[in-house]
Amino acid sequence: MTKKMSKKKIFCIFYPDLIDKTKTPSCSLTVCEDNRDFSILKFHAGPPYEDIAFKIVSEEWDKSPEHEFRCHIQNGVFQLWLHFRKQKYRR
């Protein structure tokens, strides 16, 4: 029996007090040195905010048209929507 598993992650970070409203917060992805199955997703917005980091699985992102990839800021909320590429699961 073969099943496909789909994973989606949505990050919504609230930045109400950004000093420079024209500069968009950024994110970076680095592979964990101790365990290559995971990566660190780090968000940087600048003062007065500190960086925020999340540990996520190291899988390829699906950027196809049917799986919308979003990375934008609107009304002080930075949103990152990502879908991981479907993996076949076999029992």
PDB file of N, CA, C and O in Angstrom:
ATOM      1  N   MET A   1       0.841  -1.178   0.000  1.00  0.00           N
ATOM      2  CA  MET A   1       0.000   0.000   0.000  1.00  0.00           C
ATOM      3  C   MET A   1       0.887   1.243   0.000  1.00  0.00           C
ATOM      4  O   MET A   1       1.802   1.354   0.816  1.00  0.00           O
ATOM      5  N   THR A   2       0.626   2.153  -0.889  1.00  0.00           N
ATOM      6  CA  THR A   2       1.406   3.377  -1.001  1.00  0.00           C
ATOM      7  C   THR A   2       0.507   4.573  -0.719  1.00  0.00           C
ATOM      8  O   THR A   2      -0.587   4.690  -1.271  1.00  0.00           O
ATOM      9  N   LYS A   3       0.984   5.453   0.146  1.00  0.00           N
ATOM     10  CA  LYS A   3       0.255   6.680   0.452  1.00  0.00           C
ATOM     11  C   LYS A   3       1.177   7.857   0.211  1.00  0.00           C
ATOM     12  O   LYS A   3       2.389   7.756   0.403  1.00  0.00           O
ATOM     13  N   LYS A   4       0.604   8.971  -0.208  1.00  0.00           N
ATOM     14  CA  LYS A   4       1.372  10.195  -0.342  1.00  0.00           C
ATOM     15  C   LYS A   4       1.080  11.071   0.863  1.00  0.00           C
ATOM     16  O   LYS A   4      -0.067  11.202   1.291  1.00  0.00           O
ATOM     17  N   MET A   5       2.128  11.664   1.401  1.00  0.00           N
ATOM     18  CA  MET A   5       1.970  12.552   2.546  1.00  0.00           C
ATOM     19  C   MET A   5       2.307  13.971   2.099  1.00  0.00           C
ATOM     20  O   MET A   5       3.335  14.194   1.461  1.00  0.00           O
ATOM     21  N   SER A   6       1.460  14.911   2.426  1.00  0.00           N
ATOM     22  CA  SER A   6       1.701  16.305   2.092  1.00  0.00           C
ATOM     23  C   SER A   6       1.855  17.088   3.385  1.00  0.00           C
ATOM     24  O   SER A   6       1.078  16.922   4.325  1.00  0.00           O
ATOM     25  N   LYS A   7       2.863  17.938   3.417  1.00  0.00           N
ATOM     26  CA  LYS A   7       3.093  18.739   4.611  1.00  0.00           C
ATOM     27  C   LYS A   7       3.106  20.206   4.222  1.00  0.00           C
ATOM     28  O   LYS A   7       3.649  20.587   3.185  1.00  0.00           O
ATOM     29  N   LYS A   8       2.503  21.012   5.065  1.00  0.00           N
ATOM     30  CA  LYS A   8       2.457  22.448   4.836  1.00  0.00           C
ATOM     31  C   LYS A   8       2.797  23.143   6.143  1.00  0.00           C
ATOM     32  O   LYS A   8       2.355  22.724   7.213  1.00  0.00           O
ATOM     33  N   LYS A   9       3.580  24.203   6.052  1.00  0.00           N
ATOM     34  CA  LYS A   9       3.912  25.024   7.218  1.00  0.00           C
ATOM     35  C   LYS A   9       3.530  26.461   6.914  1.00  0.00           C
ATOM     36  O   LYS A   9       3.788  26.970   5.823  1.00  0.00           O
ATOM     37  N   ILE A  10       2.917  27.104   7.886  1.00  0.00           N
ATOM     38  CA  ILE A  10       2.556  28.511   7.760  1.00  0.00           C
ATOM     39  C   ILE A  10       3.126  29.240   8.974  1.00  0.00           C
ATOM     40  O   ILE A  10       2.833  28.891  10.118  1.00  0.00           O
ATOM     41  N   PHE A  11       3.937  30.247   8.710  1.00  0.00           N
ATOM     42  CA  PHE A  11       4.506  31.068   9.773  1.00  0.00           C
ATOM     43  C   PHE A  11       3.913  32.463   9.641  1.00  0.00           C
ATOM     44  O   PHE A  11       4.033  33.092   8.590  1.00  0.00           O
ATOM     45  N   CYS A  12       3.274  32.950  10.700  1.00  0.00           N
ATOM     46  CA  CYS A  12       2.726  34.306  10.757  1.00  0.00           C
ATOM     47  C   CYS A  12       3.347  34.989  11.968  1.00  0.00           C
ATOM     48  O   CYS A  12       3.097  34.596  13.107  1.00  0.00           O
ATOM     49  N   ILE A  13       4.156  36.009  11.718  1.00  0.00           N
ATOM     50  CA  ILE A  13       4.865  36.696  12.795  1.00  0.00           C
ATOM     51  C   ILE A  13       4.415  38.150  12.799  1.00  0.00           C
ATOM     52  O   ILE A  13       4.455  38.828  11.772  1.00  0.00           O
ATOM     53  N   PHE A  14       3.987  38.620  13.965  1.00  0.00           N
ATOM     54  CA  PHE A  14       3.427  39.955  14.122  1.00  0.00           C
ATOM     55  C   PHE A  14       4.539  40.943  14.454  1.00  0.00           C
ATOM     56  O   PHE A  14       5.212  40.797  15.474  1.00  0.00           O
ATOM     57  N   TYR A  15       4.736  41.949  13.601  1.00  0.00           N
ATOM     58  CA  TYR A  15       5.732  43.005  13.795  1.00  0.00           C
ATOM     59  C   TYR A  15       5.025  44.365  13.777  1.00  0.00           C
ATOM     60  O   TYR A  15       5.073  45.052  12.757  1.00  0.00           O
ATOM     61  N   PRO A  16       4.370  44.777  14.874  1.00  0.00           N
ATOM     62  CA  PRO A  16       3.618  46.035  14.839  1.00  0.00           C
ATOM     63  C   PRO A  16       4.486  47.292  14.920  1.00  0.00           C
ATOM     64  O   PRO A  16       4.054  48.361  14.488  1.00  0.00           O
ATOM     65  N   ASP A  17       5.697  47.183  15.465  1.00  0.00           N
ATOM     66  CA  ASP A  17       6.505  48.373  15.739  1.00  0.00           C
ATOM     67  C   ASP A  17       7.782  48.447  14.911  1.00  0.00           C
ATOM     68  O   ASP A  17       8.812  48.879  15.429  1.00  0.00           O
ATOM     69  N   LEU A  18       7.752  48.045  13.661  1.00  0.00           N
ATOM     70  CA  LEU A  18       8.943  48.149  12.817  1.00  0.00           C
ATOM     71  C   LEU A  18       9.338  49.612  12.652  1.00  0.00           C
ATOM     72  O   LEU A  18       8.490  50.463  12.380  1.00  0.00           O
ATOM     73  N   ILE A  19      10.626  49.902  12.817  1.00  0.00           N
ATOM     74  CA  ILE A  19      11.102  51.277  12.683  1.00  0.00           C
ATOM     75  C   ILE A  19      11.081  51.703  11.218  1.00  0.00           C
ATOM     76  O   ILE A  19      10.565  52.770  10.886  1.00  0.00           O
ATOM     77  N   ASP A  20      11.645  50.866  10.337  1.00  0.00           N
ATOM     78  CA  ASP A  20      11.666  51.157   8.902  1.00  0.00           C
ATOM     79  C   ASP A  20      10.596  50.305   8.219  1.00  0.00           C
ATOM     80  O   ASP A  20      10.816  49.127   7.935  1.00  0.00           O
ATOM     81  N   LYS A  21       9.452  50.905   7.962  1.00  0.00           N
ATOM     82  CA  LYS A  21       8.321  50.162   7.387  1.00  0.00           C
ATOM     83  C   LYS A  21       8.554  49.777   5.923  1.00  0.00           C
ATOM     84  O   LYS A  21       7.846  48.921   5.392  1.00  0.00           O
ATOM     85  N   THR A  22       9.546  50.405   5.263  1.00  0.00           N
ATOM     86  CA  THR A  22       9.822  50.078   3.861  1.00  0.00           C
ATOM     87  C   THR A  22      10.703  48.841   3.726  1.00  0.00           C
ATOM     88  O   THR A  22      10.760  48.246   2.649  1.00  0.00           O
ATOM     89  N   LYS A  23      11.385  48.445   4.782  1.00  0.00           N
ATOM     90  CA  LYS A  23      12.279  47.287   4.739  1.00  0.00           C
ATOM     91  C   LYS A  23      11.508  46.040   5.173  1.00  0.00           C
ATOM     92  O   LYS A  23      10.995  45.981   6.290  1.00  0.00           O
ATOM     93  N   THR A  24      11.429  45.055   4.294  1.00  0.00           N
ATOM     94  CA  THR A  24      10.705  43.816   4.575  1.00  0.00           C
ATOM     95  C   THR A  24      11.549  42.885   5.434  1.00  0.00           C
ATOM     96  O   THR A  24      12.737  42.718   5.160  1.00  0.00           O
ATOM     97  N   PRO A  25      10.971  42.275   6.464  1.00  0.00           N
ATOM     98  CA  PRO A  25      11.710  41.261   7.224  1.00  0.00           C
ATOM     99  C   PRO A  25      12.173  40.138   6.290  1.00  0.00           C
ATOM    100  O   PRO A  25      11.546  39.868   5.266  1.00  0.00           O
ATOM    101  N   SER A  26      13.269  39.498   6.658  1.00  0.00           N
ATOM    102  CA  SER A  26      13.823  38.446   5.804  1.00  0.00           C
ATOM    103  C   SER A  26      13.895  37.134   6.568  1.00  0.00           C
ATOM    104  O   SER A  26      13.751  37.100   7.790  1.00  0.00           O
ATOM    105  N   CYS A  27      14.119  36.059   5.828  1.00  0.00           N
ATOM    106  CA  CYS A  27      14.301  34.756   6.453  1.00  0.00           C
ATOM    107  C   CYS A  27      15.452  34.038   5.757  1.00  0.00           C
ATOM    108  O   CYS A  27      15.720  34.264   4.577  1.00  0.00           O
ATOM    109  N   SER A  28      16.126  33.170   6.509  1.00  0.00           N
ATOM    110  CA  SER A  28      17.224  32.383   5.951  1.00  0.00           C
ATOM    111  C   SER A  28      17.097  30.951   6.447  1.00  0.00           C
ATOM    112  O   SER A  28      16.515  30.694   7.501  1.00  0.00           O
ATOM    113  N   LEU A  29      17.642  30.035   5.685  1.00  0.00           N
ATOM    114  CA  LEU A  29      17.555  28.611   5.992  1.00  0.00           C
ATOM    115  C   LEU A  29      18.961  28.030   6.019  1.00  0.00           C
ATOM    116  O   LEU A  29      19.701  28.140   5.042  1.00  0.00           O
ATOM    117  N   THR A  30      19.333  27.407   7.146  1.00  0.00           N
ATOM    118  CA  THR A  30      20.635  26.751   7.269  1.00  0.00           C
ATOM    119  C   THR A  30      20.431  25.341   7.809  1.00  0.00           C
ATOM    120  O   THR A  30      19.575  25.109   8.663  1.00  0.00           O
ATOM    121  N   VAL A  31      21.220  24.412   7.305  1.00  0.00           N
ATOM    122  CA  VAL A  31      21.130  23.017   7.736  1.00  0.00           C
ATOM    123  C   VAL A  31      21.804  22.874   9.099  1.00  0.00           C
ATOM    124  O   VAL A  31      22.871  23.443   9.326  1.00  0.00           O
ATOM    125  N   CYS A  32      21.181  22.113  10.011  1.00  0.00           N
ATOM    126  CA  CYS A  32      21.764  21.854  11.331  1.00  0.00           C
ATOM    127  C   CYS A  32      23.042  21.035  11.160  1.00  0.00           C
ATOM    128  O   CYS A  32      23.065  20.067  10.400  1.00  0.00           O
ATOM    129  N   GLU A  33      24.089  21.420  11.856  1.00  0.00           N
ATOM    130  CA  GLU A  33      25.353  20.700  11.752  1.00  0.00           C
ATOM    131  C   GLU A  33      25.309  19.363  12.478  1.00  0.00           C
ATOM    132  O   GLU A  33      25.926  18.397  12.029  1.00  0.00           O
ATOM    133  N   ASP A  34      24.591  19.293  13.590  1.00  0.00           N
ATOM    134  CA  ASP A  34      24.562  18.060  14.385  1.00  0.00           C
ATOM    135  C   ASP A  34      23.618  17.002  13.813  1.00  0.00           C
ATOM    136  O   ASP A  34      23.833  15.810  14.031  1.00  0.00           O
ATOM    137  N   ASN A  35      22.572  17.419  13.080  1.00  0.00           N
ATOM    138  CA  ASN A  35      21.617  16.474  12.497  1.00  0.00           C
ATOM    139  C   ASN A  35      21.140  17.031  11.158  1.00  0.00           C
ATOM    140  O   ASN A  35      20.357  17.980  11.130  1.00  0.00           O
ATOM    141  N   ARG A  36      21.599  16.457  10.057  1.00  0.00           N
ATOM    142  CA  ARG A  36      21.306  16.970   8.726  1.00  0.00           C
ATOM    143  C   ARG A  36      19.860  16.718   8.291  1.00  0.00           C
ATOM    144  O   ARG A  36      19.463  17.140   7.205  1.00  0.00           O
ATOM    145  N   ASP A  37      19.071  16.035   9.124  1.00  0.00           N
ATOM    146  CA  ASP A  37      17.654  15.830   8.821  1.00  0.00           C
ATOM    147  C   ASP A  37      16.820  17.068   9.141  1.00  0.00           C
ATOM    148  O   ASP A  37      15.645  17.140   8.783  1.00  0.00           O
ATOM    149  N   PHE A  38      17.431  18.038   9.815  1.00  0.00           N
ATOM    150  CA  PHE A  38      16.723  19.249  10.224  1.00  0.00           C
ATOM    151  C   PHE A  38      17.455  20.492   9.737  1.00  0.00           C
ATOM    152  O   PHE A  38      18.657  20.466   9.471  1.00  0.00           O
ATOM    153  N   SER A  39      16.699  21.579   9.627  1.00  0.00           N
ATOM    154  CA  SER A  39      17.247  22.881   9.245  1.00  0.00           C
ATOM    155  C   SER A  39      16.726  23.935  10.212  1.00  0.00           C
ATOM    156  O   SER A  39      15.709  23.741  10.879  1.00  0.00           O
ATOM    157  N   ILE A  40      17.439  25.049  10.275  1.00  0.00           N
ATOM    158  CA  ILE A  40      17.027  26.184  11.098  1.00  0.00           C
ATOM    159  C   ILE A  40      16.499  27.274  10.168  1.00  0.00           C
ATOM    160  O   ILE A  40      17.219  27.765   9.299  1.00  0.00           O
ATOM    161  N   LEU A  41      15.233  27.645  10.361  1.00  0.00           N
ATOM    162  CA  LEU A  41      14.609  28.730   9.613  1.00  0.00           C
ATOM    163  C   LEU A  41      14.632  29.956  10.515  1.00  0.00           C
ATOM    164  O   LEU A  41      13.971  29.982  11.554  1.00  0.00           O
ATOM    165  N   LYS A  42      15.398  30.976  10.114  1.00  0.00           N
ATOM    166  CA  LYS A  42      15.627  32.149  10.961  1.00  0.00           C
ATOM    167  C   LYS A  42      14.994  33.385  10.324  1.00  0.00           C
ATOM    168  O   LYS A  42      15.212  33.669   9.146  1.00  0.00           O
ATOM    169  N   PHE A  43      14.203  34.118  11.122  1.00  0.00           N
ATOM    170  CA  PHE A  43      13.544  35.340  10.675  1.00  0.00           C
ATOM    171  C   PHE A  43      14.258  36.542  11.283  1.00  0.00           C
ATOM    172  O   PHE A  43      14.555  36.556  12.478  1.00  0.00           O
ATOM    173  N   HIS A  44      14.534  37.554  10.452  1.00  0.00           N
ATOM    174  CA  HIS A  44      15.220  38.765  10.902  1.00  0.00           C
ATOM    175  C   HIS A  44      14.410  39.981  10.443  1.00  0.00           C
ATOM    176  O   HIS A  44      14.152  40.152   9.252  1.00  0.00           O
ATOM    177  N   ALA A  45      14.014  40.822  11.406  1.00  0.00           N
ATOM    178  CA  ALA A  45      13.222  42.008  11.072  1.00  0.00           C
ATOM    179  C   ALA A  45      13.945  43.304  11.398  1.00  0.00           C
ATOM    180  O   ALA A  45      13.558  44.362  10.901  1.00  0.00           O
ATOM    181  N   GLY A  46      14.979  43.250  12.213  1.00  0.00           N
ATOM    182  CA  GLY A  46      15.681  44.464  12.602  1.00  0.00           C
ATOM    183  C   GLY A  46      15.105  45.052  13.878  1.00  0.00           C
ATOM    184  O   GLY A  46      14.168  44.502  14.457  1.00  0.00           O
ATOM    185  N   PRO A  47      15.680  46.193  14.321  1.00  0.00           N
ATOM    186  CA  PRO A  47      15.240  46.786  15.583  1.00  0.00           C
ATOM    187  C   PRO A  47      13.769  47.189  15.526  1.00  0.00           C
ATOM    188  O   PRO A  47      13.301  47.598  14.464  1.00  0.00           O
ATOM    189  N   PRO A  48      13.062  47.094  16.569  1.00  0.00           N
ATOM    190  CA  PRO A  48      13.384  46.707  17.947  1.00  0.00           C
ATOM    191  C   PRO A  48      13.243  45.206  18.213  1.00  0.00           C
ATOM    192  O   PRO A  48      13.181  44.797  19.372  1.00  0.00           O
ATOM    193  N   TYR A  49      13.193  44.379  17.167  1.00  0.00           N
ATOM    194  CA  TYR A  49      12.924  42.947  17.334  1.00  0.00           C
ATOM    195  C   TYR A  49      14.197  42.117  17.269  1.00  0.00           C
ATOM    196  O   TYR A  49      15.141  42.448  16.553  1.00  0.00           O
ATOM    197  N   GLU A  50      14.198  41.029  18.035  1.00  0.00           N
ATOM    198  CA  GLU A  50      15.286  40.057  17.965  1.00  0.00           C
ATOM    199  C   GLU A  50      14.941  39.018  16.905  1.00  0.00           C
ATOM    200  O   GLU A  50      13.785  38.883  16.502  1.00  0.00           O
ATOM    201  N   ASP A  51      15.955  38.291  16.461  1.00  0.00           N
ATOM    202  CA  ASP A  51      15.729  37.236  15.478  1.00  0.00           C
ATOM    203  C   ASP A  51      14.951  36.087  16.112  1.00  0.00           C
ATOM    204  O   ASP A  51      15.085  35.811  17.304  1.00  0.00           O
ATOM    205  N   ILE A  52      14.142  35.426  15.298  1.00  0.00           N
ATOM    206  CA  ILE A  52      13.358  34.266  15.729  1.00  0.00           C
ATOM    207  C   ILE A  52      13.789  33.099  14.858  1.00  0.00           C
ATOM    208  O   ILE A  52      13.957  33.257  13.649  1.00  0.00           O
ATOM    209  N   ALA A  53      13.972  31.917  15.465  1.00  0.00           N
ATOM    210  CA  ALA A  53      14.394  30.743  14.699  1.00  0.00           C
ATOM    211  C   ALA A  53      13.505  29.548  15.029  1.00  0.00           C
ATOM    212  O   ALA A  53      13.055  29.380  16.163  1.00  0.00           O
ATOM    213  N   PHE A  54      13.265  28.727  14.016  1.00  0.00           N
ATOM    214  CA  PHE A  54      12.481  27.502  14.156  1.00  0.00           C
ATOM    215  C   PHE A  54      13.270  26.349  13.564  1.00  0.00           C
ATOM    216  O   PHE A  54      13.965  26.511  12.561  1.00  0.00           O
ATOM    217  N   LYS A  55      13.162  25.193  14.185  1.00  0.00           N
ATOM    218  CA  LYS A  55      13.806  23.986  13.673  1.00  0.00           C
ATOM    219  C   LYS A  55      12.760  23.202  12.889  1.00  0.00           C
ATOM    220  O   LYS A  55      11.743  22.784  13.442  1.00  0.00           O
ATOM    221  N   ILE A  56      13.018  23.004  11.587  1.00  0.00           N
ATOM    222  CA  ILE A  56      12.076  22.300  10.722  1.00  0.00           C
ATOM    223  C   ILE A  56      12.792  21.144  10.029  1.00  0.00           C
ATOM    224  O   ILE A  56      14.021  21.082  10.032  1.00  0.00           O
ATOM    225  N   VAL A  57      12.037  20.243   9.444  1.00  0.00           N
ATOM    226  CA  VAL A  57      12.633  19.110   8.731  1.00  0.00           C
ATOM    227  C   VAL A  57      13.303  19.602   7.450  1.00  0.00           C
ATOM    228  O   VAL A  57      12.852  20.561   6.824  1.00  0.00           O
ATOM    229  N   SER A  58      14.381  18.930   7.078  1.00  0.00           N
ATOM    230  CA  SER A  58      15.109  19.279   5.848  1.00  0.00           C
ATOM    231  C   SER A  58      14.522  18.505   4.682  1.00  0.00           C
ATOM    232  O   SER A  58      14.994  17.420   4.343  1.00  0.00           O
ATOM    233  N   GLU A  59      13.516  19.055   4.087  1.00  0.00           N
ATOM    234  CA  GLU A  59      12.904  18.466   2.907  1.00  0.00           C
ATOM    235  C   GLU A  59      12.789  19.543   1.843  1.00  0.00           C
ATOM    236  O   GLU A  59      12.778  20.736   2.146  1.00  0.00           O
ATOM    237  N   GLU A  60      12.705  19.114   0.615  1.00  0.00           N
ATOM    238  CA  GLU A  60      12.613  20.048  -0.496  1.00  0.00           C
ATOM    239  C   GLU A  60      11.251  20.736  -0.494  1.00  0.00           C
ATOM    240  O   GLU A  60      10.224  20.100  -0.258  1.00  0.00           O
ATOM    241  N   TRP A  61      11.252  22.051  -0.761  1.00  0.00           N
ATOM    242  CA  TRP A  61      10.011  22.815  -0.810  1.00  0.00           C
ATOM    243  C   TRP A  61       9.375  22.665  -2.177  1.00  0.00           C
ATOM    244  O   TRP A  61      10.063  22.629  -3.197  1.00  0.00           O
ATOM    245  N   ASP A  62       8.052  22.578  -2.187  1.00  0.00           N
ATOM    246  CA  ASP A  62       7.303  22.478  -3.437  1.00  0.00           C
ATOM    247  C   ASP A  62       6.857  23.882  -3.834  1.00  0.00           C
ATOM    248  O   ASP A  62       6.014  24.480  -3.165  1.00  0.00           O
ATOM    249  N   LYS A  63       7.417  24.405  -4.912  1.00  0.00           N
ATOM    250  CA  LYS A  63       7.077  25.756  -5.369  1.00  0.00           C
ATOM    251  C   LYS A  63       6.242  25.720  -6.648  1.00  0.00           C
ATOM    252  O   LYS A  63       6.257  26.666  -7.434  1.00  0.00           O
ATOM    253  N   SER A  64       5.524  24.634  -6.845  1.00  0.00           N
ATOM    254  CA  SER A  64       4.691  24.502  -8.038  1.00  0.00           C
ATOM    255  C   SER A  64       3.481  25.439  -7.939  1.00  0.00           C
ATOM    256  O   SER A  64       3.112  25.860  -6.843  1.00  0.00           O
ATOM    257  N   PRO A  65       2.865  25.765  -9.077  1.00  0.00           N
ATOM    258  CA  PRO A  65       1.734  26.707  -9.069  1.00  0.00           C
ATOM    259  C   PRO A  65       0.544  26.257  -8.216  1.00  0.00           C
ATOM    260  O   PRO A  65      -0.139  27.095  -7.627  1.00  0.00           O
ATOM    261  N   GLU A  66       0.288  24.954  -8.140  1.00  0.00           N
ATOM    262  CA  GLU A  66      -0.870  24.514  -7.349  1.00  0.00           C
ATOM    263  C   GLU A  66      -0.623  24.594  -5.845  1.00  0.00           C
ATOM    264  O   GLU A  66      -1.577  24.605  -5.067  1.00  0.00           O
ATOM    265  N   HIS A  67       0.644  24.649  -5.423  1.00  0.00           N
ATOM    266  CA  HIS A  67       0.977  24.841  -4.006  1.00  0.00           C
ATOM    267  C   HIS A  67       1.594  26.217  -3.859  1.00  0.00           C
ATOM    268  O   HIS A  67       2.779  26.422  -4.124  1.00  0.00           O
ATOM    269  N   GLU A  68       0.778  27.139  -3.438  1.00  0.00           N
ATOM    270  CA  GLU A  68       1.188  28.536  -3.391  1.00  0.00           C
ATOM    271  C   GLU A  68       2.300  28.758  -2.370  1.00  0.00           C
ATOM    272  O   GLU A  68       2.182  28.359  -1.212  1.00  0.00           O
ATOM    273  N   PHE A  69       3.380  29.399  -2.813  1.00  0.00           N
ATOM    274  CA  PHE A  69       4.479  29.799  -1.936  1.00  0.00           C
ATOM    275  C   PHE A  69       4.324  31.295  -1.697  1.00  0.00           C
ATOM    276  O   PHE A  69       4.370  32.086  -2.639  1.00  0.00           O
ATOM    277  N   ARG A  70       4.143  31.679  -0.443  1.00  0.00           N
ATOM    278  CA  ARG A  70       3.960  33.091  -0.101  1.00  0.00           C
ATOM    279  C   ARG A  70       5.029  33.530   0.878  1.00  0.00           C
ATOM    280  O   ARG A  70       5.389  32.798   1.800  1.00  0.00           O
ATOM    281  N   CYS A  71       5.523  34.715   0.668  1.00  0.00           N
ATOM    282  CA  CYS A  71       6.454  35.334   1.608  1.00  0.00           C
ATOM    283  C   CYS A  71       6.243  36.842   1.480  1.00  0.00           C
ATOM    284  O   CYS A  71       6.793  37.474   0.578  1.00  0.00           O
ATOM    285  N   HIS A  72       5.445  37.416   2.382  1.00  0.00           N
ATOM    286  CA  HIS A  72       5.163  38.843   2.299  1.00  0.00           C
ATOM    287  C   HIS A  72       4.752  39.384   3.666  1.00  0.00           C
ATOM    288  O   HIS A  72       4.491  38.633   4.605  1.00  0.00           O
ATOM    289  N   ILE A  73       4.704  40.721   3.745  1.00  0.00           N
ATOM    290  CA  ILE A  73       4.249  41.383   4.968  1.00  0.00           C
ATOM    291  C   ILE A  73       3.054  42.259   4.602  1.00  0.00           C
ATOM    292  O   ILE A  73       3.052  42.955   3.587  1.00  0.00           O
ATOM    293  N   GLN A  74       2.038  42.200   5.466  1.00  0.00           N
ATOM    294  CA  GLN A  74       0.840  42.999   5.251  1.00  0.00           C
ATOM    295  C   GLN A  74       0.260  43.346   6.614  1.00  0.00           C
ATOM    296  O   GLN A  74       0.053  42.464   7.448  1.00  0.00           O
ATOM    297  N   ASN A  75       0.000  44.622   6.839  1.00  0.00           N
ATOM    298  CA  ASN A  75      -0.569  45.113   8.102  1.00  0.00           C
ATOM    299  C   ASN A  75       0.254  44.677   9.310  1.00  0.00           C
ATOM    300  O   ASN A  75      -0.309  44.338  10.351  1.00  0.00           O
ATOM    301  N   GLY A  76       1.578  44.682   9.183  1.00  0.00           N
ATOM    302  CA  GLY A  76       2.451  44.329  10.298  1.00  0.00           C
ATOM    303  C   GLY A  76       2.585  42.842  10.556  1.00  0.00           C
ATOM    304  O   GLY A  76       3.190  42.454  11.555  1.00  0.00           O
ATOM    305  N   VAL A  77       2.042  41.993   9.689  1.00  0.00           N
ATOM    306  CA  VAL A  77       2.142  40.541   9.852  1.00  0.00           C
ATOM    307  C   VAL A  77       2.980  39.977   8.707  1.00  0.00           C
ATOM    308  O   VAL A  77       2.617  40.100   7.537  1.00  0.00           O
ATOM    309  N   PHE A  78       4.102  39.359   9.059  1.00  0.00           N
ATOM    310  CA  PHE A  78       4.967  38.709   8.076  1.00  0.00           C
ATOM    311  C   PHE A  78       4.501  37.272   7.928  1.00  0.00           C
ATOM    312  O   PHE A  78       4.407  36.540   8.913  1.00  0.00           O
ATOM    313  N   GLN A  79       4.207  36.863   6.688  1.00  0.00           N
ATOM    314  CA  GLN A  79       3.696  35.510   6.445  1.00  0.00           C
ATOM    315  C   GLN A  79       4.632  34.756   5.513  1.00  0.00           C
ATOM    316  O   GLN A  79       5.077  35.276   4.491  1.00  0.00           O
ATOM    317  N   LEU A  80       4.916  33.516   5.895  1.00  0.00           N
ATOM    318  CA  LEU A  80       5.664  32.598   5.041  1.00  0.00           C
ATOM    319  C   LEU A  80       4.858  31.316   4.962  1.00  0.00           C
ATOM    320  O   LEU A  80       4.642  30.651   5.975  1.00  0.00           O
ATOM    321  N   TRP A  81       4.414  30.969   3.773  1.00  0.00           N
ATOM    322  CA  TRP A  81       3.663  29.732   3.531  1.00  0.00           C
ATOM    323  C   TRP A  81       4.546  28.849   2.684  1.00  0.00           C
ATOM    324  O   TRP A  81       5.015  29.276   1.629  1.00  0.00           O
ATOM    325  N   LEU A  82       4.782  27.631   3.121  1.00  0.00           N
ATOM    326  CA  LEU A  82       5.569  26.719   2.310  1.00  0.00           C
ATOM    327  C   LEU A  82       4.994  25.321   2.377  1.00  0.00           C
ATOM    328  O   LEU A  82       4.452  24.900   3.399  1.00  0.00           O
ATOM    329  N   HIS A  83       5.118  24.622   1.290  1.00  0.00           N
ATOM    330  CA  HIS A  83       4.683  23.231   1.175  1.00  0.00           C
ATOM    331  C   HIS A  83       5.926  22.399   0.924  1.00  0.00           C
ATOM    332  O   HIS A  83       6.783  22.774   0.125  1.00  0.00           O
ATOM    333  N   PHE A  84       6.021  21.271   1.607  1.00  0.00           N
ATOM    334  CA  PHE A  84       7.114  20.350   1.334  1.00  0.00           C
ATOM    335  C   PHE A  84       6.708  19.443   0.180  1.00  0.00           C
ATOM    336  O   PHE A  84       5.536  19.097   0.029  1.00  0.00           O
ATOM    337  N   ARG A  85       7.683  19.067  -0.625  1.00  0.00           N
ATOM    338  CA  ARG A  85       7.411  18.173  -1.749  1.00  0.00           C
ATOM    339  C   ARG A  85       6.849  16.867  -1.212  1.00  0.00           C
ATOM    340  O   ARG A  85       7.299  16.364  -0.182  1.00  0.00           O
ATOM    341  N   LYS A  86       5.874  16.325  -1.907  1.00  0.00           N
ATOM    342  CA  LYS A  86       5.213  15.099  -1.452  1.00  0.00           C
ATOM    343  C   LYS A  86       6.190  13.932  -1.454  1.00  0.00           C
ATOM    344  O   LYS A  86       6.936  13.726  -2.412  1.00  0.00           O
ATOM    345  N   GLN A  87       6.170  13.180  -0.372  1.00  0.00           N
ATOM    346  CA  GLN A  87       6.999  11.987  -0.226  1.00  0.00           C
ATOM    347  C   GLN A  87       6.094  10.766  -0.274  1.00  0.00           C
ATOM    348  O   GLN A  87       5.008  10.774   0.306  1.00  0.00           O
ATOM    349  N   LYS A  88       6.524   9.744  -0.943  1.00  0.00           N
ATOM    350  CA  LYS A  88       5.734   8.514  -0.961  1.00  0.00           C
ATOM    351  C   LYS A  88       6.007   7.735   0.314  1.00  0.00           C
ATOM    352  O   LYS A  88       7.154   7.565   0.728  1.00  0.00           O
ATOM    353  N   TYR A  89       4.940   7.269   0.919  1.00  0.00           N
ATOM    354  CA  TYR A  89       5.028   6.491   2.157  1.00  0.00           C
ATOM    355  C   TYR A  89       4.619   5.067   1.842  1.00  0.00           C
ATOM    356  O   TYR A  89       3.547   4.827   1.286  1.00  0.00           O
ATOM    357  N   ARG A  90       5.465   4.134   2.195  1.00  0.00           N
ATOM    358  CA  ARG A  90       5.178   2.731   1.897  1.00  0.00           C
ATOM    359  C   ARG A  90       5.264   1.925   3.186  1.00  0.00           C
ATOM    360  O   ARG A  90       6.236   2.023   3.935  1.00  0.00           O
ATOM    361  N   ARG A  91       4.227   1.125   3.428  1.00  0.00           N
ATOM    362  CA  ARG A  91       4.239   0.248   4.599  1.00  0.00           C
ATOM    363  C   ARG A  91       4.695  -1.126   4.216  1.00  0.00           C
ATOM    364  O   ARG A  91       4.772  -2.011   5.069  1.00  0.00           O
TER     365      ARG A  91
END
